[in-house]
């Protein structure tokens, strides 16, 4: 299942004997691992853990079959970078079912394919598998709002969190970690406070870069800076695609409703000047333009990921110059 369905089950206090979290977002894998493990064993130090090379099948099975000496629950968290053999996996799931106090949580990281392994965690085995994708901005903002509340961090308005997330190029893990740093300041958090105490990927704002691209302005120096900072070419294309999709949603909303309201479109309110800028830019393009832009960007992404005989850096620069000329 996916995140939204699992969130509903969590709200209903539905529990399972075994869980597996996997997918694109390592942040969400770790985030939900902590949420679920703490729900069974609130005292974090009492959670049993075997991480990566520490994994040993016999040891893991023994932990699940024995009772905890310190509390009523016996929670085992496995963090892995490659799938566990099917026979071992099934025996661990069975061990969790055998011991009424045991819960197995498997958190998967890295580029390995965990889909076949995840199929073992189903209703027949009293298990559940959840695949996570990188969160949309609105989802990320909700997570950051929750964390800010947990830290008793007073944030002036949601745009501050959006500013922090944007500073880190939508990397929620970096933004999430910065909230703890900001919490020690013992003051209300504004965009100015974020700028003074947090540091993003660089001095080039990615949203401004994309706006300049769509307005056919010269982006050569900014693109060179981003690439020199080590930002991945595929990441840049993904961010442009995400931005164009946001513009398409603005365009559709305006056509249907006759007005603009970023909170209804994105789930959070943009500053008025940015909201107006997005709306003005969005209505410049027709549906056919958006379709052609998506097709072009998807093609560039595919070539960046699959072609072995091109220089990604040069190919991206050429592709973006052509993009600006075409659209």
Buried (B, 14 or more C-beta within 10 A) or exposed (E): EEBEEBEEBEEEEEBBBBBBBBBEBBBBBBBBBBEBBEBBBEEEEBBBBBEEEEBEBEEBBEBBBBEBEEBEBBBBBBBBBBBBEEEBBEBBBBBBBEBEBBBBBBBBBEEEEBEEBBEBBBEEBBBBBBBBEBBBBEBBBBBBBEBBEEEEBEBEBBBBBBBBBBBBBBBBBBBBBBBEEBBEEEEEBBBEBBEEEBEBBBEBBBBBBBBBBBEEEEBEEBBEBBBEEEBEBBBBBBBBBBBBBBBBBBBBBBEEEEEBBBEEBBBBBBBEEBBEBBBEBBBEBEEEBBEBBBEBBEEBBEBBEEEEEEEBEEBBBEBBBEBBEEB
